[in-house]
Structure formats: C-alpha cells, structure tokens
Amino acid sequence: MMSSEHVIKSEFDVLVVGGGPAGLAAALRAAECGVTVGIVDDNPAFGGQIWRGESDKVSSDAARWYSQLRAAGVQEFCGARVFHQPEPGMLLAEGTNDLFELSYRKLIVATGARELFLPFPGWTLPNVMGAGGLQAMVKSGLPIAGKRVLVAGSGPLLLAAAAYLRQHGAEIPMICEQSSRSSLARFGLALLRQPAKIRQGVSLHRQLSGIPFISGCWAVEARGLKALEEVVISHANTQRKTIACDYLACGFHLVPNTELAELLGCRVRDNLVEVDDLQRTSMPGIFCAGEPTGIGGLELALVEGQIAGLAASGHPESAQAFFAERKKLRSFARTLERTFALRPELRSLPRPETMVCRCEDVVYSRLAQHSSWRAAKLQTRCGMGPCQGRVCGPATGFLFGWSPDSVRPPIFPARFENLRAAACKAETEPSRLTGGCS
Ligand SMILES: Cc1cc2nc3c(=O)[nH]c(=O)nc-3n(C[C@H](O)[C@H](O)[C@H](O)COP(=O)(O)OP(=O)(O)OC[C@H]3O[C@@H](n4cnc5c(N)ncnc54)[C@H](O)[C@@H]3O)c2cc1C
C-alpha cells in the first residue's frame, strides 16, 4: 500500500478540472460567490492550450484572469492529472510525487480538446507533428528559427500555429487546408456577424502575408530516411506536388476531451457532453464548460466557464446575463463544424501498411478486417496503449465509422502505487485496476 504522506486530501464546494480559459473563468466566478474552490490541471502552469505559458506574462489576457483567480483564493493544483473517480464526489489526480484526493460538492469539467490526427503514409516519421503540438513545443523552448515548416490539415488552428511559428523565425512555404474554397467563402460571410473574429482574422491575415494559403489541399505522404525530408500534397484531387521541409505541422481540427465526463456517467451525444442552459450535465452536481461541449474557441470557453461557475456556486440568476452572448458564439461554433467537415477522400489516404495505432503498432490492413472498435481492440490491441485510444479512436471513427467503447478507469496511465491506492479506495472492484489491494 502506498505510504500516506504522499496522499494530499482536499475538499471543496466547487472543484474545477482543467485550467484553460473555461476552467479559469469557472473557478474565478465560483470563488467570487464565496464558496471554496479548487482547480486542477495536468500542465505545469495554467492557461490551457491557447494561453500555454502566458499566465505569468504581465499584460496578457491569461495573466489578468489568473491574477484575479489568485486574489479570489482559489486553491491551485498544477501538474496533476485526474485519472479516476473511486467514489462519487471524489477524484484522484496524480502529480509528480503525490496523489491528490480531491473531494467536491459540485464539479465543473473543463477538460478542453485535442487535435485530430489522421493516418497517411509517413505520418509517424520524426518531425511530423500536430500543428498545435509543434506550437506547444516551440512555446516550451524547441528552436524553430530557420526551419521550413509545411502547415497542413484543417481548421483555424492551422493559421494560429503558422502565425506563431513564423513569428518565431520559421519559414512557412504554404498552408494547405483540406476544406474547399466555397466552404471557406461561406465561413468568411458568417464571420461578418462576429466583430471580434473579424479582428482576429485581419490580424492573422497580416501576420501571414505572403504565405500561400491553398484550399482543397492536403498532405498525402510524408517522406524521409530517418526523419521528415519532404511532403507530397494533393491539390483539388488532381495535381500532386512535393515540398521539401524540416517539419510538417498537421492536424485536422479538434476532438473534445469527453473521457472524464463519460467516466463520471455524463451523457455524451455525437462526441459532445450534453449540457442544459446552466451548463449542467445529465449527472446531478456535475457541470461542463468549454470545448467538451463543442469546439467554439476562446470566447465561448470563457462564457460557458463563467455560466458554469456561477451556476455551480448557487447563482443561476447571475449566469443568465451570459446566455445571449453564448447563443451568438454557439452559432459560430456550428459554422466552424460545417466549414471544416472532413472530405471523404481523406479516408483513402492510409495504405495497407500505414500505422494507425502507433502505441501498439497496428497497421491499417489489420484494422480493416474488423467491423467494430471493440472487435478491433480485442483482436489487435488497437487503442490499448498509453494514449488509451485518444489518437487512434477518433481516427478510426473517421476511417471506419466506429464508436469507442464506454470509458473505464484509469482514463490516463497512472503509476502502479496510485492505481493500487485507487483500487483500495473503491474497494468494490479492486482487481480490475491492479489485481487486488492487500
Ligand atoms: C494543441 C492545441 C493548440 C491550440 N492553439 C490555439 C491557438 O494558438 N489559438 C487559438 O485561438 N486557439 C487554439 N486552440 C483552441 C483553444 O484551445 C480553444 O479555443 C479554447 O481556448 C479552449 O479552452 P478550454 O478551456 O475549453 O480548453 P483548454 O484550453 O484545452 O484547457 C483544458 C485544460 O484541461 C486540462 N486537462 C484535460 N484533462 C485533464 C485531466 N484529466 N486532469 C487534469 N487536467 C486536464 C488540459 O491539459 C488543458 O490544460 C488550440 C487547441 C489545441 C488542442
């Protein structure tokens, strides 16, 4: 059994999981209502994906939210990943050396989203990365100045990543967006109803001036001996071109992180956590805000977070002030979904030998023999590696139309002693996690 000095126990009226914009906004509004609030995030600092590394910068938006959060007395747990709920009202989070037992009366799930990766020949070569992933690595110190980075895939994140990489000295030969020119034109028209988005768009346009942006274009193969050397792109299904580059930054928009909400029993439909007007999920006392309820960007995450924080701390009437803004922003989220819907041609990118589950080395031809996620998982171990299907699950969803099984604990890999502690805590089913707790 794990020694008890490494177990840190805390109890809150409101606990928030996720320290991105939605979680920070939720925690702040709840704390301002006078209840005890804790917030936990698996990164070394708060800020989530968009504000990564910015919470300590003096003049950033992130820093403003964060300093208010500190002043409001919210208890912070950074670098701790929630992996299990051993009993109702308690979550376990693993830190570098500690296990946190976080008890709550109300819970706000604000776990954000991740990039969608689709397999194509060569996508597992070194230096082929997610667009947001490469941006995150540069934020963490990866030198990119002078490197040639081809940006490809789908969604607005490509533009944000390209602008960031260029600002840090990368050469961007082109940006390939799989969505068609007509879809993008409709998206442009829809932006006219969103002044804040127009401002962002104009600023990005300026930052990316001179870089060719090609619609209806996608990477079909990444090539290189030991690492990436060149990428073959297809344009309008007719022309093929080979581009020499040091990195390929490639992602196909975002996938909501719904695993924790699912583990807690919250209803999920079409890969989104269902919430009502007050961001309440189908489980009593559990709220959800930000990207798990729909991919809608920073402003929607902030608004949903504030509604959830106010509602969870017993002030639903104050939350109503944000409803009109949320409605407007949700319509933008629906436009995003339509614009960046994936074209069917992307299903035919993998060859028989293309790796699909890179944790367990499962290639496309082995998966194609099966008719469901469950059958493929049982026969090939697809989705049973360290990422627990976070990468190959959405990819096989797109390639084969499979839906993943129900989520089981632990939702992230955890150290053995922590799994054992979790099993002993739950008592009911000790053997599932570790084979027993005695
Ligand atoms: C890789 C990536 C890069 C992005 N870059 C940009 C950009 O440059 N510009 C832009 O406009 N938008 C960007 N976005 C989109 C942006 O993140 C969203 O629009 C929005 O800000 C989401 O806010 P959120 O609070 O819902 O989620 P997030 O900002 O994703 O925050 C969720 C947080 O929860 C944490 N978390 C999840 N599960 C657990 C768990 N079990 N235990 C503990 N912590 C957990 C995550 O690590 C994360 O820190 C990016 C998205 C991704 C995936």
The ligand as an SDF file (V2000), in Angstrom:
LIG
                    3D

 53 58  0  0  0  0  0  0  0  0999 V2000
   -2.9690   21.8340  -29.2490 C   0  0  0  0  0  0  0  0  0  0  0  0
   -3.9320   22.9980  -29.3300 C   0  0  0  0  0  0  0  0  0  0  0  0
   -3.4410   24.2860  -29.5870 C   0  0  0  0  0  0  0  0  0  0  0  0
   -4.3160   25.3730  -29.6940 C   0  0  0  0  0  0  0  0  0  0  0  0
   -3.8100   26.6050  -30.0130 N   0  0  0  0  0  0  0  0  0  0  0  0
   -4.6580   27.6350  -30.2250 C   0  0  0  0  0  0  0  0  0  0  0  0
   -4.1850   28.9160  -30.6540 C   0  0  0  0  0  0  0  0  0  0  0  0
   -2.9910   29.1120  -30.8380 O   0  0  0  0  0  0  0  0  0  0  0  0
   -5.1050   29.8900  -30.8590 N   0  0  0  0  0  0  0  0  0  0  0  0
   -6.4280   29.7040  -30.6870 C   0  0  0  0  0  0  0  0  0  0  0  0
   -7.2340   30.6160  -30.9000 O   0  0  0  0  0  0  0  0  0  0  0  0
   -6.9090   28.5110  -30.2510 N   0  0  0  0  0  0  0  0  0  0  0  0
   -6.0660   27.4740  -30.0490 C   0  0  0  0  0  0  0  0  0  0  0  0
   -6.5690   26.2650  -29.6540 N   0  0  0  0  0  0  0  0  0  0  0  0
   -8.0040   26.1490  -29.3680 C   0  0  0  0  0  0  0  0  0  0  0  0
   -8.2550   26.6350  -27.9160 C   0  0  0  0  0  0  0  0  0  0  0  0
   -7.6140   25.7520  -27.0350 O   0  0  0  0  0  0  0  0  0  0  0  0
   -9.7250   26.6890  -27.5800 C   0  0  0  0  0  0  0  0  0  0  0  0
  -10.3590   27.5140  -28.4890 O   0  0  0  0  0  0  0  0  0  0  0  0
  -10.1100   27.2130  -26.2010 C   0  0  0  0  0  0  0  0  0  0  0  0
   -9.2220   28.1380  -25.7220 O   0  0  0  0  0  0  0  0  0  0  0  0
  -10.3550   26.0630  -25.2860 C   0  0  0  0  0  0  0  0  0  0  0  0
  -10.4820   26.4260  -23.9300 O   0  0  0  0  0  0  0  0  0  0  0  0
  -10.8580   25.2910  -22.8710 P   0  0  0  0  0  0  0  0  0  0  0  0
  -10.6860   25.8830  -21.5340 O   0  0  0  0  0  0  0  0  0  0  0  0
  -12.1740   24.6890  -23.2310 O   0  0  0  0  0  0  0  0  0  0  0  0
   -9.8020   24.1130  -23.1090 O   0  0  0  0  0  0  0  0  0  0  0  0
   -8.2080   24.0220  -22.9750 P   0  0  0  0  0  0  0  0  0  0  0  0
   -7.5580   25.3230  -23.2200 O   0  0  0  0  0  0  0  0  0  0  0  0
   -7.8330   22.8640  -23.8330 O   0  0  0  0  0  0  0  0  0  0  0  0
   -7.9750   23.6470  -21.4350 O   0  0  0  0  0  0  0  0  0  0  0  0
   -8.2900   22.3890  -20.9060 C   0  0  0  0  0  0  0  0  0  0  0  0
   -7.2360   22.0340  -19.8860 C   0  0  0  0  0  0  0  0  0  0  0  0
   -7.6340   20.8600  -19.1690 O   0  0  0  0  0  0  0  0  0  0  0  0
   -6.5130   20.0470  -18.9720 C   0  0  0  0  0  0  0  0  0  0  0  0
   -6.9740   18.6630  -18.7150 N   0  0  0  0  0  0  0  0  0  0  0  0
   -7.6660   17.8510  -19.5510 C   0  0  0  0  0  0  0  0  0  0  0  0
   -7.9300   16.6700  -18.9510 N   0  0  0  0  0  0  0  0  0  0  0  0
   -7.3900   16.7460  -17.6920 C   0  0  0  0  0  0  0  0  0  0  0  0
   -7.3270   15.8280  -16.6100 C   0  0  0  0  0  0  0  0  0  0  0  0
   -7.8820   14.6160  -16.6710 N   0  0  0  0  0  0  0  0  0  0  0  0
   -6.6730   16.2170  -15.4710 N   0  0  0  0  0  0  0  0  0  0  0  0
   -6.1140   17.4560  -15.3870 C   0  0  0  0  0  0  0  0  0  0  0  0
   -6.1540   18.3770  -16.3960 N   0  0  0  0  0  0  0  0  0  0  0  0
   -6.7890   18.0130  -17.5380 C   0  0  0  0  0  0  0  0  0  0  0  0
   -5.7550   20.1960  -20.2930 C   0  0  0  0  0  0  0  0  0  0  0  0
   -4.4140   19.7840  -20.2160 O   0  0  0  0  0  0  0  0  0  0  0  0
   -5.8880   21.6950  -20.5290 C   0  0  0  0  0  0  0  0  0  0  0  0
   -4.8580   22.4220  -19.8810 O   0  0  0  0  0  0  0  0  0  0  0  0
   -5.7090   25.1720  -29.5190 C   0  0  0  0  0  0  0  0  0  0  0  0
   -6.1870   23.8850  -29.2330 C   0  0  0  0  0  0  0  0  0  0  0  0
   -5.3290   22.8090  -29.1520 C   0  0  0  0  0  0  0  0  0  0  0  0
   -5.8800   21.4250  -28.8550 C   0  0  0  0  0  0  0  0  0  0  0  0
  1  2  1  0
  2  3  1  0
  2 52  2  0
  3  4  2  0
  4  5  1  0
  4 50  1  0
  5  6  2  0
  6  7  1  0
  6 13  1  0
  7  8  2  0
  7  9  1  0
  9 10  1  0
 10 11  2  0
 10 12  1  0
 12 13  2  0
 13 14  1  0
 14 15  1  0
 14 50  1  0
 15 16  1  0
 16 17  1  0
 16 18  1  0
 18 19  1  0
 18 20  1  0
 20 21  1  0
 20 22  1  0
 22 23  1  0
 23 24  1  0
 24 25  2  0
 24 26  1  0
 24 27  1  0
 27 28  1  0
 28 29  2  0
 28 30  1  0
 28 31  1  0
 31 32  1  0
 32 33  1  0
 33 34  1  0
 33 48  1  0
 34 35  1  0
 35 36  1  0
 35 46  1  0
 36 37  1  0
 36 45  1  0
 37 38  2  0
 38 39  1  0
 39 40  1  0
 39 45  2  0
 40 41  1  0
 40 42  2  0
 42 43  1  0
 43 44  2  0
 44 45  1  0
 46 47  1  0
 46 48  1  0
 48 49  1  0
 50 51  2  0
 51 52  1  0
 52 53  1  0
M  END
$$$$
